[in-house]
Amino acid sequence: MRRPTRRPRHPGIPRTRMVFRDLAAESVAGILQRPARTALTVLGTLLGVGAFVAILGLTATARGQISSDFTVLTATQVTVKDVGAPDPAQQTGAATRYDFPDDADQRAGRLVGAVHAGTYWQVFKTPPAVSTRSGPAGAEAAGAEGLTVYAASPGLLQAVGPTLAGGTLYNTFHDSRRMHVAVIGSAVARRLGISSLAAQPAVFVNGTPYTVVGILRNVERLPNLLLSVMIPDRTARADYGDPAPDYAATMLIQTRVGAARLIAKQAPLALRPDRPDHLQAVPPPAPHTLQDSVTGSLDSLFLLLAGITLVIGTVGIANTTLVSVLERTGEIGLRRSLGARPRHIAAQFLTESAALGTLGGLLGTAVSIVVTLSVALAHHWTAILDPWTTLPAPLIGTLTGLLAGAYPALRAARIEPAEALRR
């Protein structure tokens, strides 16, 4: 049996073989031919990959901070609503009376895990006239129309996590004796022109005076209280009666971490053992559910922005590589005439673009880590850098370079030697 004959090689064309060392040397030489252009190309990839990692790192850091804040506030808060008894005459389920006992604050506060508890309700259906002067003329002069008046028990003022700008909070002594005192928010104080409590200023609510004993600067819960006037619960019931059906009382219970759901089960029975069905306790949502709802949209938005930055870096590398191919047409033709094959030319330009992408990815990752740590330190946050975003970042730069250099490399490989040397 005869052996198959090999196709004779043309004597004028030497046998060529692609060696990685030679490929790397040619690629480095091509990159260093235009150092300024190479630096700008790397800068584009650096910005793209760096922005990608930095956006994901800052998003994770902010998400951790948001989740921490929301978890602490919501996981330590239980709301108990007065759903009342059905009115047989109207066949409705609206609240028909004030179903919290007089010692509701103390009963809820004795539950294991409870810190502070208090009730509140809106006194007037329509905003009353509130001013520092008696009579309608005084209210008009003070420009305090539209303020809300809440009846709040002393425990409520503690449960909201107050920060005082001046004075003090009214207590059980004021409430039990139905004293005409009030605590107002800082915004209300500015509208009424109250800057100091030294002269014991008073606010008139529909002509009834209440001595201001404290001004709230901020609260952790129920921020609407900063835009309202708060008077003791028993004082409000003595002056204006029980809450209207549309403004039933609500209790806020501040709990320790981990006790909220148990307190939500126990609170209606502890407050009204005879009619626990008149009260409805609302436990806090599960922490993971809250985190997903708050941060899901942020993740999608920032991932989109990170993808856009990577596209910009890819376009930059592709543009630079294509221009390099056009400028080096003569060099390509000379190499082809000396025996280089199309795959050798394509491999060289792919290696150059991949090297640029890898270098930009490494520098971008380093810069993004520094930026994330700096922002976290400046805001006193805990920096969160997920390994799945930082470790593959240089590889993302490499893949970006390969993708960007694919078309220029194919175009360079298709250049014919004779046509290239004629240019």
FENHU-V140318 format. One record per residue. N is the residue number from 1. RES is the residue in three letters. OMEGA is omega in whole degrees, -180 to 180 (NA if undefined). Layout:
N;RES;OMEGA + N;RES;OMEGA
This chain:
1;MET;-177 + 2;ARG;174 + 3;ARG;176 + 4;PRO;-180 + 5;THR;177 + 6;ARG;178 + 7;ARG;-177 + 8;PRO;179 + 9;ARG;180 + 10;HIS;-175 + 11;PRO;-178 + 12;GLY;-177 + 13;ILE;-180 + 14;PRO;176 + 15;ARG;-177 + 16;THR;178 + 17;ARG;-177 + 18;MET;179 + 19;VAL;-176 + 20;PHE;-180 + 21;ARG;178 + 22;ASP;179 + 23;LEU;179 + 24;ALA;-179 + 25;ALA;179 + 26;GLU;-179 + 27;SER;178 + 28;VAL;179 + 29;ALA;178 + 30;GLY;180 + 31;ILE;-176 + 32;LEU;179 + 33;GLN;-180 + 34;ARG;-175 + 35;PRO;-179 + 36;ALA;179 + 37;ARG;179 + 38;THR;180 + 39;ALA;179 + 40;LEU;178 + 41;THR;177 + 42;VAL;179 + 43;LEU;178 + 44;GLY;178 + 45;THR;178 + 46;LEU;180 + 47;LEU;-179 + 48;GLY;-179 + 49;VAL;179 + 50;GLY;178 + 51;ALA;179 + 52;PHE;-178 + 53;VAL;-178 + 54;ALA;180 + 55;ILE;179 + 56;LEU;179 + 57;GLY;179 + 58;LEU;177 + 59;THR;179 + 60;ALA;179 + 61;THR;178 + 62;ALA;179 + 63;ARG;178 + 64;GLY;179 + 65;GLN;179 + 66;ILE;-180 + 67;SER;179 + 68;SER;-179 + 69;ASP;-177 + 70;PHE;-179 + 71;THR;-179 + 72;VAL;-177 + 73;LEU;-175 + 74;THR;-179 + 75;ALA;180 + 76;THR;-178 + 77;GLN;176 + 78;VAL;178 + 79;THR;178 + 80;VAL;-177 + 81;LYS;177 + 82;ASP;179 + 83;VAL;174 + 84;GLY;178 + 85;ALA;178 + 86;PRO;178 + 87;ASP;-177 + 88;PRO;-177 + 89;ALA;-176 + 90;GLN;-179 + 91;GLN;178 + 92;THR;179 + 93;GLY;-178 + 94;ALA;178 + 95;ALA;-177 + 96;THR;178 + 97;ARG;179 + 98;TYR;-171 + 99;ASP;176 + 100;PHE;177 + 101;PRO;-179 + 102;ASP;179 + 103;ASP;-178 + 104;ALA;-180 + 105;ASP;-177 + 106;GLN;180 + 107;ARG;180 + 108;ALA;-179 + 109;GLY;179 + 110;ARG;177 + 111;LEU;-179 + 112;VAL;-179 + 113;GLY;179 + 114;ALA;179 + 115;VAL;176 + 116;HIS;178 + 117;ALA;179 + 118;GLY;-179 + 119;THR;175 + 120;TYR;177 + 121;TRP;-179 + 122;GLN;-172 + 123;VAL;-173 + 124;PHE;174 + 125;LYS;177 + 126;THR;-179 + 127;PRO;-180 + 128;PRO;174 + 129;ALA;-179 + 130;VAL;180 + 131;SER;175 + 132;THR;178 + 133;ARG;-180 + 134;SER;176 + 135;GLY;179 + 136;PRO;-180 + 137;ALA;179 + 138;GLY;179 + 139;ALA;180 + 140;GLU;180 + 141;ALA;-179 + 142;ALA;180 + 143;GLY;-175 + 144;ALA;177 + 145;GLU;175 + 146;GLY;178 + 147;LEU;179 + 148;THR;177 + 149;VAL;178 + 150;TYR;168 + 151;ALA;-175 + 152;ALA;177 + 153;SER;-180 + 154;PRO;180 + 155;GLY;179 + 156;LEU;-180 + 157;LEU;176 + 158;GLN;-175 + 159;ALA;-178 + 160;VAL;-179 + 161;GLY;-172 + 162;PRO;167 + 163;THR;-173 + 164;LEU;171 + 165;ALA;179 + 166;GLY;177 + 167;GLY;-178 + 168;THR;176 + 169;LEU;175 + 170;TYR;-172 + 171;ASN;-178 + 172;THR;177 + 173;PHE;178 + 174;HIS;-176 + 175;ASP;-177 + 176;SER;180 + 177;ARG;175 + 178;ARG;-178 + 179;MET;-178 + 180;HIS;178 + 181;VAL;-177 + 182;ALA;169 + 183;VAL;-176 + 184;ILE;176 + 185;GLY;-178 + 186;SER;178 + 187;ALA;178 + 188;VAL;179 + 189;ALA;179 + 190;ARG;180 + 191;ARG;-179 + 192;LEU;179 + 193;GLY;179 + 194;ILE;-180 + 195;SER;-179 + 196;SER;178 + 197;LEU;-178 + 198;ALA;-178 + 199;ALA;-179 + 200;GLN;-179 + 201;PRO;179 + 202;ALA;172 + 203;VAL;-180 + 204;PHE;178 + 205;VAL;-174 + 206;ASN;177 + 207;GLY;180 + 208;THR;-176 + 209;PRO;174 + 210;TYR;-180 + 211;THR;-180 + 212;VAL;-179 + 213;VAL;-179 + 214;GLY;177 + 215;ILE;180 + 216;LEU;174 + 217;ARG;-178 + 218;ASN;175 + 219;VAL;178 + 220;GLU;-180 + 221;ARG;180 + 222;LEU;-178 + 223;PRO;179 + 224;ASN;178 + 225;LEU;179 + 226;LEU;180 + 227;LEU;-175 + 228;SER;174 + 229;VAL;-179 + 230;MET;178 + 231;ILE;-179 + 232;PRO;-176 + 233;ASP;-177 + 234;ARG;176 + 235;THR;180 + 236;ALA;180 + 237;ARG;177 + 238;ALA;-177 + 239;ASP;-170 + 240;TYR;180 + 241;GLY;-179 + 242;ASP;-179 + 243;PRO;175 + 244;ALA;-179 + 245;PRO;-179 + 246;ASP;-177 + 247;TYR;-180 + 248;ALA;-178 + 249;ALA;178 + 250;THR;177 + 251;MET;175 + 252;LEU;-180 + 253;ILE;174 + 254;GLN;-175 + 255;THR;170 + 256;ARG;-178 + 257;VAL;179 + 258;GLY;-176 + 259;ALA;-171 + 260;ALA;-175 + 261;ARG;177 + 262;LEU;179 + 263;ILE;178 + 264;ALA;178 + 265;LYS;-174 + 266;GLN;-171 + 267;ALA;-178 + 268;PRO;180 + 269;LEU;179 + 270;ALA;-178 + 271;LEU;-179 + 272;ARG;-180 + 273;PRO;179 + 274;ASP;-178 + 275;ARG;-180 + 276;PRO;-180 + 277;ASP;177 + 278;HIS;-178 + 279;LEU;-180 + 280;GLN;-180 + 281;ALA;180 + 282;VAL;179 + 283;PRO;177 + 284;PRO;177 + 285;PRO;177 + 286;ALA;-176 + 287;PRO;-178 + 288;HIS;177 + 289;THR;180 + 290;LEU;180 + 291;GLN;-180 + 292;ASP;-178 + 293;SER;-177 + 294;VAL;-171 + 295;THR;-178 + 296;GLY;-180 + 297;SER;178 + 298;LEU;180 + 299;ASP;-179 + 300;SER;-178 + 301;LEU;-175 + 302;PHE;174 + 303;LEU;176 + 304;LEU;178 + 305;LEU;178 + 306;ALA;177 + 307;GLY;179 + 308;ILE;179 + 309;THR;177 + 310;LEU;177 + 311;VAL;178 + 312;ILE;178 + 313;GLY;178 + 314;THR;179 + 315;VAL;179 + 316;GLY;179 + 317;ILE;180 + 318;ALA;-180 + 319;ASN;-179 + 320;THR;180 + 321;THR;179 + 322;LEU;177 + 323;VAL;178 + 324;SER;178 + 325;VAL;-179 + 326;LEU;-179 + 327;GLU;-175 + 328;ARG;180 + 329;THR;178 + 330;GLY;178 + 331;GLU;179 + 332;ILE;179 + 333;GLY;180 + 334;LEU;180 + 335;ARG;178 + 336;ARG;180 + 337;SER;179 + 338;LEU;174 + 339;GLY;179 + 340;ALA;-180 + 341;ARG;-180 + 342;PRO;-178 + 343;ARG;177 + 344;HIS;180 + 345;ILE;180 + 346;ALA;-179 + 347;ALA;-180 + 348;GLN;-178 + 349;PHE;174 + 350;LEU;179 + 351;THR;178 + 352;GLU;-179 + 353;SER;178 + 354;ALA;178 + 355;ALA;177 + 356;LEU;179 + 357;GLY;180 + 358;THR;179 + 359;LEU;177 + 360;GLY;178 + 361;GLY;179 + 362;LEU;-180 + 363;LEU;179 + 364;GLY;178 + 365;THR;179 + 366;ALA;-179 + 367;VAL;-178 + 368;SER;177 + 369;ILE;178 + 370;VAL;180 + 371;VAL;-180 + 372;THR;179 + 373;LEU;-180 + 374;SER;179 + 375;VAL;180 + 376;ALA;178 + 377;LEU;-179 + 378;ALA;-179 + 379;HIS;-180 + 380;HIS;177 + 381;TRP;172 + 382;THR;-177 + 383;ALA;179 + 384;ILE;178 + 385;LEU;-179 + 386;ASP;179 + 387;PRO;-177 + 388;TRP;176 + 389;THR;-177 + 390;THR;-176 + 391;LEU;180 + 392;PRO;-175 + 393;ALA;176 + 394;PRO;177 + 395;LEU;176 + 396;ILE;176 + 397;GLY;178 + 398;THR;179 + 399;LEU;177 + 400;THR;178 + 401;GLY;179 + 402;LEU;179 + 403;LEU;-179 + 404;ALA;-177 + 405;GLY;-176 + 406;ALA;-178 + 407;TYR;177 + 408;PRO;180 + 409;ALA;178 + 410;LEU;179 + 411;ARG;178 + 412;ALA;-179 + 413;ALA;-178 + 414;ARG;-179 + 415;ILE;179 + 416;GLU;-177 + 417;PRO;-176 + 418;ALA;-179 + 419;GLU;-178 + 420;ALA;-177 + 421;LEU;178 + 422;ARG;-177 + 423;ARG;NA
